Amino acid sequence: MDTNKKAIIEKRIEKTISALEKNKMKGYYVKSRDELLSLIDSLIRDDKLITSGGSMTLAQTGVIDHLNSKYSGIFHDRAACKSPEETQELFRKAYYSDTYFVSSNAITENGELYNVDGNGNRVSAMIFGPKQVIVIAGYDKIVTDLDAAKERVEKIAAPANALRLGLETPCSVSGECMHCHSDKRICCSYVTLGQQRIPDRIKVIFLGEELGL
């Protein structure tokens, strides 16, 4: 990456971390995937149950592989579920996690996390349940404000995820949200996380890469 572009990106990350911390969420910036995994290890202390929400970012960065390898028996990977019933059981078990790993659809420069979910298990666990929530995000998830966050989801994240999942929704054809009533719709719950009651329960780790959708 061009050094000048990198410097501007890092300034934007620093601005966003400062805003997150005003909202009582802890922010971090790591410059490599090795540094990311090392930081994660330092944040997991005496955990008995670790779970995660669906996320391309967690797979791309090697976090899921790391958790399966180093925390086998403690980390419950949804990919290992053998039936829809087992998956649903894990969704509910996530509320009792010591640590819940997830990404975010968008993060505003005002220190807000904006997420849209289909089942609602991901966003509900971010709101309440797990003792700590670790959000991993590329710098491309940073947007100016909530209007920009909504636009990012409607123009990029939702249509791309519908295509990735092979869903026959209007957005997978048009390339943008059509505010549909499809049975396959993945945009059902819209959640904005602002200032938190429990300081630093939510931790946001930025990696200087474009990650996820």
N, C-alpha and C positions, 0 to 999 in steps of 0.2 A: 504494500500500500504506500502511496505517496506520503512523504513525511508531513507535508503541510495539511493534507486531508486528515491524516491521523491526528494531528494536533487539534484540529477543529472538532473532530469527533470526541476526543478526550475531554475537551472543554464542555461539550454538550452533556457528556456522561457526568462530569463533575457537578454541573448545574442541576441535573436531575437527581443525583444522589443527595445533594444539599436539600432539595425540596422534599424528597422522601423522608429524610431524617427529621424535617420539621413536622412531618405527619407521623412521626414515631415508628418509621420503618427503617431498618438498618440497610445501608447501601455499601456495595463493594465494587471495585473495578479490578479485574484480573487481565493480564496481557497474554496468557497462554492457557491451553487446556490442562497442562500439567499443574500450573498454578491454581486453576479452578478446582481440580481434584484434591489438591493439598488443602485448600481452604475448606472444602466440603468436609474432609476428614476432621479438621479442627472444630467444626461446628456440630458434629455428631458426637455426643458425649453420653455414654451409658445408655444408649437407646435400646429398647426392647422390640420396637416395631417401627419400621420405615416403609412408607408407601409412596406412590406417585400418581399424578394425573396424566392423562394422555398428552404427549408432547413430542414433536419431532426434534425440538432443541435438545431434550435430554438424551435422545438417541444419537444425534449428530455429534454432540460433545463428548460422548463416551461415558456419560454419567450413569446410564442404566447398566452398562457392562461393568463399570466400576462397582456399583452397588451390589450387583449379582455376584461378583467375584469376592469382594472384600467383606461384604456383610450378608453372606449367604445364611439363610435361616432367620435372619432379622428383617431383611428386605423382602417384601412380598410383591413380586412383579406381576402386573395384570396380564402380561403376555403369556404367563404360565397357566392362566386359568383355562380349564378344559371344557367349560360349559357356560352358557349365559347366566345360569343360576349361581355358579361359582364367582363369576365376575361381579354380579350384583352384591354378593356377600362381601367381596373385597371392597367394593365401593363404600359399604357401610362400616366396615372395619377401619377404613382410613380415618374416620373421625377420632379414633382412639390412638392414632399414631403419635410417636414422639417427634418424628420429622416427616413432613410431606413435601415431596419435590414436585415442581410444576414450572411452567413458563407462563407468559402473559401475552395476550393478543396485542396490547399496546400499553405503554407507560408514558404518562405526560410529563412535560417539563415542570408541571406544578406538583409533581409527586403523587400522582394517582395511578392506580392499576385499573385498566379497563379490560373486561373479559366478557365474551359471549359464549354460551355453552348450550349443548343440546340436551343431554341428560340432567345437567345441573350438579352432578357429583363433584366435578372439578371446582366450580366456583363456590359451592357450598362449603367444601373443605377448606378453601382459602379463607372464608369468612369465620368459620367456627369449627372447633374440634381438635385438630392436631396441635400439639404443644408448640411446635415451630413450623413455619412454612418457608421453604427456600425456593425462591423464584430465580430461574436462570434465563437470561435474555441476551440476545445480540443487540448491538447498538441500533440496528434498524427498527427495533420496536419502540424507540423513543419518538414521540410526536409532540407537537406544540401544546395542544389542549384536548379537551374531551371531544370537541367537534372533529378534530383531526383523527382522534382515536376511532370514532365511529366510522369515519370515511375509510380509514385503513382496513377495518374489519369488512365493511361492505364492498370495497373495491378490490381488496387483495386477499385477506386471510380466509374469509368465508368461502368465496368461489374456489380458491385454490384447494382448500381442504375438502370441499365437496367433490372436486375432481379427483383428488388423491384417494378418497374413500370410495370412489366409483358410484357416487350417489346421483340419481337422476333428478336433480333439482333445477329449477329455472336458472339459478346463478351459475351452475356448471355449464350451461349453454350460452348464456348472455355474457358471462364474465363479470357480473356485478349483482349485488343483492336486488331482488325483485319484490321483497317483502311478501313472499309467497305463503301459501297454506299447504305446502306439500307435506305428505306424511314422512318424508325423508329429511325434512328441514333440520339443520343443525344449529340454527340461531333461535333458541327458545328462552333463554334467561340472560338478561343483560345486567352486569354487576360492575359498579364502580367502587373501588376500595380507596377511601381517603384517610383521614386521620384515624389512628387506631387507639383502642382502649389499652391494650397491652403493649407497652413499648418493646420494640425489636422482636416481637413474635414473628413478624414477616421480615424476611431478609431477602434483598434483591441483589443478585450478583450479575454484573454486566461483563460480557466478554467482547473484546474489540473485533467482532466478526459479524457478518450477516448470518442469522440463524433462524431456522424454522420458517413459518409462513405468516 
